[in-house]
Amino acid sequence: MSDRDVVLGRIRRALRDVPRSEAPDDVPVPREYARAHLPSGAGAGGALAGLLAENLADYRAVVHRTGDEGLAPLLCRLLAARGSATVLVPPGLPPHWLKAAGPVRVHDRAAATARELDSVDSVVTGCAVAIAETGTIVLDGGPGQGRRRITLIPDHHICVVRVPEQVVASVPEALERLDPARPLTWISGPSATSDIELDRVEGVHGPRALEVVLVEE
């Protein structure tokens, strides 16, 4: 018998004489709190993108802005500036994003080991949604994002966000777009942690460098 079984057994015995509530299990939860501090929807894209860029930069992410036509040349320049010889590519990444890039493509494979992923210079992905108020990028393993580990092990991550389509104001608005059954990764800047003396260390549990490209439609 496991420790878990022991604990649950004690709880069941303690509650044996407690009458069960007749209240239905599906009682609606009131959600009357403010959902966002900024307006969303049509016409708000510019303000939200500006706030997202500001908060991403505050977390030490490097933010770039471009249009559709400038995306491929920009990604090429970013990979060249990094000196990347290899770039990890999720299977659903739009092919034209890297049409101008020179690095060797490394495909997202289930059999790839952590050592193999660690040897990759950069990874380029899309995202599921971006949250302006918190400067957060959310990945859900959808097309163009790949498995969770490909954005946690390589040292350099370039994430493409489509503006205004993928940008929302707040966390509640983001949750409405996300499926909780999917593998969600919430990213606010490059990986960082601090010890008791507040010495910041980057790259412990994720990439040391995060670059976010806002593609304005």
Backbone bond lengths (Angstrom), bond angles and torsions (degrees), N, CA, C in turn:
res aa  C-N    CA-C-N  psi(-1)  N-CA   C-N-CA  omega(-1)  CA-C   N-CA-C  phi
1 M - - - 1.471 - - 1.523 109.49 -
2 S 1.320 116.40 133.32 1.454 120.46 -177.97 1.530 111.17 -82.53
3 D 1.336 116.05 165.32 1.467 120.59 176.90 1.527 110.35 -60.15
4 R 1.333 115.88 -36.08 1.463 119.84 178.82 1.521 111.22 -60.96
5 D 1.337 116.27 -44.44 1.467 120.44 179.31 1.529 111.23 -63.21
6 V 1.332 116.42 -37.71 1.461 120.43 179.35 1.527 110.60 -63.39
7 V 1.330 116.57 -46.97 1.467 121.13 -178.62 1.526 110.68 -63.69
8 L 1.351 116.82 -46.72 1.466 119.71 -179.64 1.526 111.22 -64.17
9 G 1.319 117.06 -35.78 1.458 120.04 177.50 1.521 111.76 -63.46
10 R 1.321 117.54 -41.17 1.464 121.44 177.87 1.527 110.79 -63.36
11 I 1.339 115.99 -39.86 1.471 119.73 179.63 1.517 110.34 -64.64
12 R 1.341 117.11 -42.84 1.460 120.31 179.90 1.528 111.34 -62.75
13 R 1.331 116.20 -41.74 1.469 119.34 -179.98 1.517 110.72 -66.27
14 A 1.337 116.92 -38.18 1.463 120.10 -179.35 1.520 111.78 -67.85
15 L 1.337 116.57 -28.69 1.461 120.26 -177.44 1.526 112.97 -97.94
16 R 1.325 116.54 7.81 1.465 119.80 -173.79 1.524 112.44 -59.65
17 D 1.338 117.76 -39.60 1.464 121.36 -176.07 1.525 113.11 -95.24
18 V 1.311 117.40 3.87 1.464 120.75 179.84 1.515 109.28 -85.21
19 P 1.353 117.55 122.80 1.469 118.81 -179.62 1.517 111.19 -63.94
20 R 1.310 115.25 139.60 1.460 120.52 -179.54 1.517 110.15 -74.85
21 S 1.310 115.06 140.93 1.460 120.08 177.89 1.526 109.46 -69.59
22 E 1.324 115.56 141.54 1.447 120.04 177.71 1.522 112.12 -93.40
23 A 1.305 116.08 5.70 1.466 119.66 179.00 1.526 109.02 -69.88
24 P 1.308 117.38 141.97 1.473 119.28 178.98 1.525 111.33 -64.76
25 D 1.338 114.84 151.38 1.464 119.72 -178.26 1.524 112.41 -75.32
26 D 1.322 116.50 -20.78 1.456 119.28 -174.39 1.528 112.19 -101.56
27 V 1.331 116.31 42.86 1.471 120.31 177.74 1.522 108.63 -65.96
28 P 1.326 118.22 125.70 1.469 119.52 -179.14 1.527 111.45 -64.44
29 V 1.305 115.49 140.29 1.463 121.43 178.98 1.528 108.78 -93.81
30 P 1.331 117.62 122.43 1.476 118.48 179.49 1.523 111.15 -66.18
31 R 1.316 116.18 134.31 1.456 121.55 179.34 1.530 108.73 -127.55
32 E 1.332 114.12 65.70 1.451 120.41 -175.95 1.528 112.75 -94.35
33 Y 1.330 116.85 5.74 1.458 120.10 179.74 1.535 110.00 -71.94
34 A 1.319 114.57 162.36 1.465 119.70 177.54 1.524 109.29 -65.65
35 R 1.297 117.57 126.09 1.462 121.89 -176.74 1.514 111.96 -82.13
36 A 1.312 119.53 -23.58 1.465 122.69 -179.17 1.520 108.85 -162.74
37 H 1.321 115.52 156.86 1.462 121.09 177.34 1.516 111.71 -101.23
38 L 1.327 115.91 -4.02 1.459 121.36 178.40 1.516 109.33 -130.08
39 P 1.310 118.55 149.82 1.462 120.27 177.08 1.514 111.36 -69.49
40 S 1.332 115.71 146.73 1.455 121.57 175.10 1.522 108.58 -116.16
41 G 1.310 115.50 -176.84 1.446 120.10 176.46 1.509 112.83 89.63
42 A 1.322 115.05 -165.59 1.458 121.46 -175.83 1.526 110.66 -58.79
43 G 1.311 115.73 134.08 1.450 121.46 177.66 1.510 114.80 89.56
44 A 1.338 117.79 -13.06 1.462 120.33 -177.96 1.514 112.76 -99.60
45 G 1.340 117.36 -1.29 1.461 120.64 -173.84 1.507 113.71 -59.49
46 G 1.342 117.42 -41.70 1.462 119.85 -177.69 1.506 112.40 -64.23
47 A 1.336 117.53 -44.27 1.454 121.33 -179.70 1.527 111.15 -65.91
48 L 1.330 116.32 -41.87 1.460 119.90 -179.91 1.522 111.01 -66.57
49 A 1.325 117.10 -40.72 1.464 119.98 179.11 1.527 110.69 -63.69
50 G 1.330 116.54 -39.59 1.456 119.48 178.38 1.513 112.01 -64.13
51 L 1.341 116.75 -42.91 1.462 120.31 178.66 1.522 110.91 -66.42
52 L 1.331 116.82 -41.08 1.465 120.50 177.31 1.519 110.57 -59.04
53 A 1.332 117.38 -47.05 1.465 121.12 -179.78 1.523 110.79 -61.44
54 E 1.329 116.61 -41.16 1.472 120.64 -179.65 1.524 111.55 -63.53
55 N 1.331 116.38 -45.15 1.465 119.45 -177.81 1.522 112.22 -73.37
56 L 1.333 117.55 -34.47 1.465 119.73 174.48 1.524 110.75 -61.53
57 A 1.322 116.36 -44.19 1.467 120.55 179.28 1.528 110.92 -63.93
58 D 1.336 116.79 -34.82 1.462 120.75 178.42 1.518 111.08 -63.68
59 Y 1.335 116.77 -27.95 1.465 121.90 176.54 1.530 111.99 -88.97
60 R 1.328 117.13 8.98 1.467 123.54 177.64 1.522 113.29 74.24
61 A 1.306 117.40 20.93 1.459 119.58 167.88 1.527 107.80 -82.52
62 V 1.321 116.57 152.47 1.464 121.54 177.62 1.534 107.24 -99.62
63 V 1.323 116.35 124.40 1.454 121.39 -173.96 1.523 110.48 -109.03
64 H 1.341 114.91 135.47 1.463 121.69 176.36 1.521 107.80 -125.87
65 R 1.330 116.62 149.83 1.462 120.91 178.62 1.522 109.09 -128.94
66 T 1.325 115.02 135.97 1.458 120.15 -178.71 1.521 109.16 -156.87
67 G 1.327 115.76 175.17 1.455 121.72 172.79 1.509 109.94 -102.45
68 D 1.329 116.49 -179.31 1.465 120.95 -178.71 1.527 112.16 -57.35
69 E 1.315 116.74 -44.85 1.465 120.22 -176.47 1.517 112.32 -68.70
70 G 1.321 116.95 -26.15 1.458 119.52 -178.04 1.510 114.57 -90.76
71 L 1.353 117.69 -3.50 1.459 119.84 -175.00 1.523 112.81 -64.97
72 A 1.330 118.06 -52.20 1.468 120.77 -177.59 1.523 112.20 -59.41
73 P 1.352 120.04 -48.12 1.468 119.57 177.28 1.529 112.65 -61.48
74 L 1.334 116.79 -37.29 1.461 119.79 179.77 1.524 111.19 -64.87
75 L 1.332 117.40 -46.47 1.468 120.10 178.63 1.524 110.73 -60.34
76 C 1.324 116.31 -38.38 1.464 120.43 177.13 1.517 110.71 -60.35
77 R 1.324 116.97 -45.19 1.471 120.89 -179.46 1.531 111.60 -66.02
78 L 1.331 116.83 -40.39 1.462 119.62 -178.86 1.527 111.74 -65.04
79 L 1.327 116.47 -41.76 1.467 119.82 178.63 1.525 110.90 -67.78
80 A 1.333 116.56 -37.86 1.467 120.02 178.73 1.524 110.50 -67.11
81 A 1.330 116.63 -40.95 1.464 120.12 179.94 1.520 111.27 -64.65
82 R 1.318 116.09 -31.02 1.464 120.78 178.34 1.525 111.35 -78.49
83 G 1.332 116.87 -16.84 1.454 120.93 -176.01 1.517 112.21 75.35
84 S 1.326 116.59 28.42 1.466 120.78 -175.78 1.525 110.91 -75.46
85 A 1.319 115.42 125.08 1.465 120.99 174.83 1.513 111.70 -93.98
86 T 1.347 116.11 -21.67 1.463 120.94 178.82 1.522 108.98 -133.27
87 V 1.333 116.01 146.08 1.469 120.96 177.41 1.519 108.63 -135.87
88 L 1.322 115.88 128.84 1.458 121.77 -179.91 1.529 108.85 -80.85
89 V 1.334 116.08 131.27 1.465 121.45 -172.49 1.530 109.57 -123.65
90 P 1.335 119.16 116.88 1.464 121.00 173.69 1.532 110.13 -63.61
91 P 1.328 117.86 152.74 1.473 119.74 -175.31 1.522 114.04 -63.92
92 G 1.339 118.33 -27.53 1.451 120.06 -177.71 1.513 114.75 -96.96
93 L 1.332 117.81 10.86 1.460 119.96 -179.58 1.525 109.43 -68.15
94 P 1.336 118.46 130.16 1.468 119.59 178.78 1.529 110.89 -55.27
95 P 1.322 119.41 125.12 1.469 122.30 -174.58 1.525 113.86 -57.64
96 H 1.334 117.43 -33.08 1.465 118.85 -175.60 1.523 112.77 -71.41
97 W 1.345 118.24 -14.79 1.455 119.45 179.33 1.529 111.25 -61.51
98 L 1.325 117.00 -37.08 1.464 120.81 -174.99 1.528 111.91 -112.40
99 K 1.314 116.81 20.82 1.464 118.90 -177.06 1.523 111.78 -64.99
100 A 1.329 118.59 -25.92 1.457 121.39 -179.03 1.529 112.45 -97.69
101 A 1.329 117.56 -3.59 1.466 120.81 -174.72 1.522 111.43 -82.27
102 G 1.332 115.68 145.81 1.455 121.45 -177.60 1.516 116.15 -94.45
103 P 1.358 120.43 -25.40 1.461 120.25 -175.16 1.524 113.34 -61.17
104 V 1.317 115.53 154.96 1.462 121.95 176.70 1.523 109.06 -68.80
105 R 1.343 117.06 131.77 1.464 121.32 178.91 1.523 110.28 -77.17
106 V 1.316 116.37 132.17 1.464 122.91 173.22 1.520 106.40 -114.97
107 H 1.327 117.56 120.66 1.454 121.00 -174.42 1.530 111.46 -86.13
108 D 1.307 115.05 148.60 1.460 122.53 179.11 1.525 109.25 -71.61
109 R 1.345 116.82 109.31 1.460 121.77 -178.53 1.528 110.11 -118.92
110 A 1.325 116.42 140.09 1.464 120.44 178.57 1.523 111.12 -62.03
111 A 1.341 116.97 -29.60 1.465 120.92 -176.23 1.525 113.15 -82.53
112 A 1.324 118.15 -7.77 1.470 120.57 -177.66 1.529 110.37 -63.78
113 T 1.330 116.04 134.19 1.461 120.80 -179.93 1.532 110.08 -86.59
114 A 1.328 115.57 165.52 1.468 120.17 177.25 1.522 110.44 -61.11
115 R 1.329 117.93 -36.71 1.462 120.85 178.72 1.530 110.83 -64.32
116 E 1.328 116.39 -41.23 1.463 119.74 178.59 1.524 111.19 -64.62
117 L 1.334 116.79 -42.26 1.458 120.06 179.00 1.523 111.35 -66.90
118 D 1.319 116.50 -34.49 1.463 120.41 179.86 1.521 111.66 -67.72
119 S 1.323 116.74 -23.61 1.463 120.18 -179.05 1.525 112.49 -82.29
120 V 1.343 117.44 -10.11 1.459 120.81 179.02 1.519 109.76 -75.60
121 D 1.316 116.97 139.03 1.465 120.50 -175.71 1.521 112.73 -76.80
122 S 1.326 117.89 -41.34 1.465 121.34 -175.94 1.517 110.00 -146.77
123 V 1.330 115.70 160.65 1.461 121.88 171.67 1.522 107.70 -134.31
124 V 1.324 116.04 139.28 1.468 121.75 178.14 1.527 107.96 -118.96
125 T 1.330 116.81 127.92 1.460 121.04 179.32 1.525 110.45 -139.18
126 G 1.321 114.33 167.78 1.446 121.09 165.07 1.517 108.40 -94.01
127 C 1.333 117.51 -161.95 1.458 120.69 177.89 1.521 108.89 -146.23
128 A 1.332 116.41 171.64 1.459 121.54 176.35 1.515 110.78 -89.77
129 V 1.327 116.48 -43.15 1.465 121.72 -178.76 1.524 107.97 -162.45
130 A 1.336 116.21 156.58 1.460 122.09 175.81 1.524 108.32 -128.42
131 I 1.333 116.47 140.66 1.466 121.78 -174.21 1.526 108.95 -111.13
132 A 1.326 116.33 115.98 1.459 121.32 -174.37 1.524 112.28 -66.92
133 E 1.328 118.17 -45.20 1.462 121.15 -173.36 1.519 113.14 -65.90
134 T 1.330 118.16 -25.30 1.467 120.93 -178.00 1.520 113.11 -112.69
135 G 1.333 118.09 -5.00 1.458 120.13 -177.25 1.513 112.24 62.65
136 T 1.322 116.35 42.76 1.465 121.80 -173.19 1.522 111.13 -116.22
137 I 1.341 115.57 136.16 1.460 123.10 172.14 1.522 107.61 -104.91
138 V 1.333 116.81 132.81 1.467 120.01 179.58 1.523 109.12 -116.34
139 L 1.323 115.83 128.20 1.458 122.76 175.25 1.523 108.45 -110.19
140 D 1.344 116.79 143.65 1.465 119.47 179.46 1.524 112.80 -128.51
141 G 1.331 116.63 16.38 1.461 119.39 178.53 1.511 113.58 76.37
142 G 1.329 117.85 12.63 1.452 121.52 -179.57 1.517 112.39 -76.63
143 P 1.335 117.53 -173.57 1.467 121.15 -179.67 1.527 111.67 -55.35
144 G 1.313 115.02 133.40 1.456 119.96 -179.97 1.508 114.33 82.88
145 Q 1.339 118.47 3.26 1.469 120.55 -178.98 1.529 112.80 -117.22
146 G 1.315 116.82 -34.80 1.462 119.84 177.17 1.518 113.40 75.33
147 R 1.316 115.60 -173.13 1.457 121.61 -179.63 1.527 110.73 -67.77
148 R 1.314 115.56 152.90 1.465 120.79 -176.58 1.528 112.00 -56.65
149 R 1.303 117.97 -39.66 1.460 120.97 -172.65 1.525 113.31 -66.73
150 I 1.346 117.89 -22.77 1.462 117.89 -176.98 1.529 111.76 -71.92
151 T 1.344 117.61 -15.91 1.465 119.63 175.87 1.519 112.02 -104.08
152 L 1.325 117.37 2.27 1.460 120.86 179.21 1.524 112.99 -107.71
153 I 1.330 117.00 -24.72 1.471 119.30 -175.00 1.529 112.99 -97.26
154 P 1.334 120.60 -49.82 1.476 118.83 177.50 1.526 111.66 -58.87
155 D 1.324 116.18 152.73 1.462 121.64 -171.73 1.522 113.82 -83.25
156 H 1.327 117.91 -12.96 1.469 121.21 -174.67 1.518 109.15 -136.38
157 H 1.326 116.47 121.29 1.461 122.04 -177.86 1.520 109.59 -121.69
158 I 1.329 116.43 124.63 1.462 122.24 171.59 1.521 107.14 -107.91
159 C 1.324 116.90 121.09 1.457 121.93 -178.01 1.522 109.37 -116.10
160 V 1.316 116.13 128.51 1.464 122.19 -178.86 1.525 109.53 -99.49
161 V 1.336 115.60 127.60 1.461 122.08 179.76 1.527 108.54 -120.16
162 R 1.312 117.04 128.66 1.456 121.40 179.28 1.527 109.66 -89.74
163 V 1.336 115.57 125.53 1.461 122.53 -176.97 1.534 108.63 -110.96
164 P 1.338 118.44 132.24 1.484 128.45 3.01 1.526 113.83 -93.53
165 E 1.327 118.17 0.76 1.464 122.34 -171.05 1.519 113.40 -52.84
166 Q 1.348 117.90 -42.46 1.457 120.81 -172.28 1.523 113.59 -103.17
167 V 1.316 118.30 7.26 1.463 121.04 -176.38 1.523 110.36 -106.73
168 V 1.333 116.24 127.74 1.460 122.09 174.97 1.522 108.31 -121.63
169 A 1.320 116.28 167.13 1.458 120.22 -176.31 1.519 112.21 -78.36
170 S 1.344 117.54 -42.59 1.459 119.80 -165.69 1.524 112.85 -135.70
171 V 1.333 114.58 170.24 1.464 121.27 177.04 1.534 111.71 -63.08
172 P 1.352 120.03 -45.83 1.473 118.30 177.75 1.523 112.51 -56.92
173 E 1.334 117.74 -39.70 1.464 119.70 178.88 1.526 111.29 -66.80
174 A 1.332 116.69 -35.33 1.471 119.96 177.53 1.525 110.95 -66.65
175 L 1.327 116.58 -41.42 1.464 120.17 -178.03 1.526 111.45 -61.99
176 E 1.312 116.62 -31.87 1.458 119.40 178.84 1.528 112.07 -65.81
177 R 1.325 116.78 -22.83 1.469 120.42 -179.28 1.520 112.82 -93.22
178 L 1.326 117.61 -12.27 1.464 121.40 -171.24 1.527 111.50 -102.77
179 D 1.323 115.11 148.50 1.452 122.59 175.30 1.531 108.00 -97.21
180 P 1.354 118.85 114.26 1.470 120.11 -176.91 1.519 113.70 -64.11
181 A 1.324 117.55 -14.09 1.465 120.52 178.91 1.523 112.00 -81.43
182 R 1.337 117.31 -10.63 1.462 120.24 -179.37 1.529 110.17 -88.99
183 P 1.344 118.40 160.43 1.476 121.83 -179.61 1.527 110.88 -76.95
184 L 1.313 117.44 93.91 1.459 121.88 -174.83 1.522 111.34 -86.48
185 T 1.330 115.88 133.90 1.464 122.29 174.03 1.523 107.63 -122.57
186 W 1.324 116.40 120.56 1.462 122.31 -178.38 1.523 108.03 -103.73
187 I 1.318 116.71 121.27 1.465 121.57 -172.33 1.527 109.52 -121.41
188 S 1.317 116.11 118.52 1.462 121.31 173.99 1.527 107.65 -120.63
189 G 1.311 116.36 85.45 1.460 121.33 -178.64 1.512 112.42 83.69
190 P 1.332 117.20 176.31 1.462 120.76 177.45 1.521 111.04 -66.14
191 S 1.333 115.89 160.43 1.455 121.19 179.85 1.523 110.42 -57.46
192 A 1.331 116.69 132.83 1.465 120.02 179.44 1.522 109.83 -155.31
193 T 1.315 115.89 146.85 1.458 121.94 174.25 1.528 107.57 -149.14
194 S 1.319 116.36 165.28 1.464 120.95 179.99 1.519 109.21 -134.91
195 D 1.343 115.95 147.27 1.457 119.60 175.90 1.525 109.05 -87.86
196 I 1.323 117.19 -170.67 1.457 121.42 -174.86 1.528 112.05 -65.03
197 E 1.332 116.86 -22.41 1.463 120.89 177.99 1.524 111.91 -93.17
198 L 1.355 116.46 8.81 1.461 123.09 177.20 1.528 112.89 65.47
199 D 1.317 116.41 27.47 1.467 120.00 172.64 1.527 107.84 -79.91
200 R 1.320 116.47 118.69 1.460 121.90 -175.54 1.523 110.30 -79.44
201 V 1.330 115.68 132.53 1.458 122.15 176.73 1.528 107.13 -126.41
202 E 1.318 116.50 129.39 1.459 120.63 -178.17 1.526 110.80 -109.33
203 G 1.331 115.53 147.06 1.455 120.46 176.38 1.506 115.71 90.51
204 V 1.335 118.56 12.93 1.458 120.77 -178.17 1.526 111.32 -73.24
205 H 1.334 116.62 -44.44 1.464 119.62 -176.86 1.523 111.16 -130.63
206 G 1.309 116.04 37.59 1.461 121.36 178.53 1.514 109.74 168.01
207 P 1.327 117.66 -174.49 1.470 120.47 -177.11 1.531 112.82 -67.20
208 R 1.339 114.58 144.62 1.469 119.16 175.63 1.521 111.47 -73.86
209 A 1.308 116.76 -26.58 1.466 120.95 -175.34 1.520 109.94 -125.79
210 L 1.325 115.51 125.54 1.458 121.70 176.04 1.531 108.32 -121.95
211 E 1.329 115.21 123.63 1.460 120.81 174.56 1.522 107.81 -118.13
212 V 1.331 115.54 131.29 1.460 121.59 -178.08 1.514 108.51 -115.85
213 V 1.321 115.66 126.51 1.457 121.51 179.32 1.520 108.69 -106.83
214 L 1.317 116.52 115.12 1.458 121.65 176.98 1.524 108.18 -91.05
215 V 1.331 115.97 113.26 1.466 120.95 -178.40 1.520 107.76 -99.94
216 E 1.312 116.08 109.39 1.454 121.28 -176.63 1.520 110.19 -86.52
217 E 1.306 115.70 123.56 1.466 121.68 -175.54 1.527 110.73 -87.33
